[in-house]
Amino acid sequence: MNRELPALFRLLMVMLAIMVLPTVALSEDAPYRKMENIRYAESPGTDPDLQSLDVYYHTPKHKSPVIIYIHGGGWAFGDKADVYHKPDFFLKQGIAFISMNYRLRWDYQLIDQAEDVVSVIDWARTNADKYGFDPEKLILMGHGAGAHLAALVATDPSYLSFRQLYPGDISAVVAIDTLSFDIPRVMHELGNFLERRQHELIFGKDESAWLAASPIHHVAVGKALPGFALLYVADNEATMLQARAFAKKLSSASADAIMIPGNDKTTDSIDMDLGKEDDNTSRALMTFLKAKI
């Protein structure tokens, strides 16, 4: 009998076990887990991947705030895997991290995408005990189109009402470099030809639809709104002007708003660099978030 066979068998079993365990990464202080491709909703006829999320979390010992990240991609492209440095960075700050996919245009509508964001908020609250989330400290974060969706869901309560939720259920919103706080302004003033064409393809030609899809249109005195951190590319005048106008409207409605410039950034790098150790934008954002959580 070959005596090496049992040892080889045990080695193969260990390797197999490693392959099927949840992905585990290390932070400076403690390991964290990554669970991939969790279904948060099941809409008939929808590719399961489009309604799935990845969650990065510490082994539940105490409740931690949680970020829900909504990728960019012009409402029609992108994937939840594009998180770059964010999970490592925020977990080191004691914040769990969820990255979500959502139903994409052209097969679906804006209302479907907003409903998916709300479904993930509901999922995070429902699964708070399992993953160690604090359901009272939930942060929406998005880049580009994802920033628009985060801001729209947080300002227009009709979307949150899908799951009997309210703007007060969101602690803060982080909007990373979006042109789309005020869509009529894109169409009439700030957008170039390609940007106007893209917005027309996504939002149509009806100005009433543009207003309904514009977060700035839903900000009003007396509404209970979360605080907003508006990250923008400093060299992009259009996104800077959109962020400035949105921040002014939020402040006039007694909502907290801070503008964080991305100096020497592009619309891609302001998102990709978020969480780098030497990134000043990340440090400024954490100062804001610590005040909210």
HELIX and SHEET records of a PDB file:
HELIX    1   1 GLU A    4  VAL A   20  1                                  17    
HELIX    2   2 PRO A   48  GLN A   51  5                                   4    
HELIX    3   3 LYS A   86  LYS A   92  1                                   7    
HELIX    4   4 LEU A  110  THR A  126  1                                  17    
HELIX    5   5 ALA A  128  TYR A  131  1                                   4    
HELIX    6   6 ALA A  145  THR A  155  1                                  11    
HELIX    7   7 PRO A  157  LEU A  160  1                                   4    
HELIX    8   8 SER A  161  ARG A  163  5                                   3    
HELIX    9   9 PRO A  167  ASP A  169  5                                   3    
HELIX   10  10 ILE A  183  ARG A  185  1                                   3    
HELIX   11  11 VAL A  186  LEU A  190  3                                   5    
HELIX   12  12 PHE A  193  PHE A  203  1                                  11    
HELIX   13  13 GLU A  207  ALA A  212  1                                   6    
HELIX   14  14 PRO A  215  HIS A  218  5                                   4    
HELIX   15  15 GLU A  237  SER A  252  1                                  16    
HELIX   16  16 SER A  269  MET A  272  1                                   4    
HELIX   17  17 ASN A  280  LYS A  292  1                                  13    
SHEET    1   A 9 THR A  23  LEU A  26  0                                        
SHEET    2   A 9 PRO A  31  ARG A  39 -1                                        
SHEET    3   A 9 SER A  52  HIS A  58 -1                                        
SHEET    4   A 9 ALA A  96  MET A 100 -1                                        
SHEET    5   A 9 SER A  64  ILE A  70  1                                        
SHEET    6   A 9 PHE A 133  HIS A 143  1                                        
SHEET    7   A 9 ALA A 172  ILE A 176  1                                        
SHEET    8   A 9 GLY A 227  VAL A 233  1                                        
SHEET    9   A 9 ALA A 257  GLY A 262  1                                        
END                                                                             
